[in-house]
Amino acid sequence: MLFLNLLTFGLWGKIGRLTHYAFDAVLISTVLAGMRRSTGLSLDTERISPDKASEVSKWVDRYLGVGEWVMDQSTAVAGASGWFRRTR
């Protein structure tokens, strides 16, 4: 591991940290998507950026869309496995 760190000039640790932050961001987005689906509560993006066409609003919508996608994929995988059953 030390040799790999020397070869990459210390980038190995930075890539691991970046991966960890990205995973945490996707996890938070997925939790927000689950909150939206189960309670109907949604993040008010107009408070973040009042202009709907702004870049910030587009990035927030994309970020929340990632959580929706992860939630859909997780539900599909869980539904196809034999470990879960629907109760509703």
Secondary structure, DSSP 4 states (H G I P E B T S, - for coil): -HHHHHHTTTHHHHHHHHHHHHHHHHHHHHHHHHHHHHH-----HHHH-S-TTSHHHHHHHHHHHHHHHHHHHHHHHHHHSSS-----
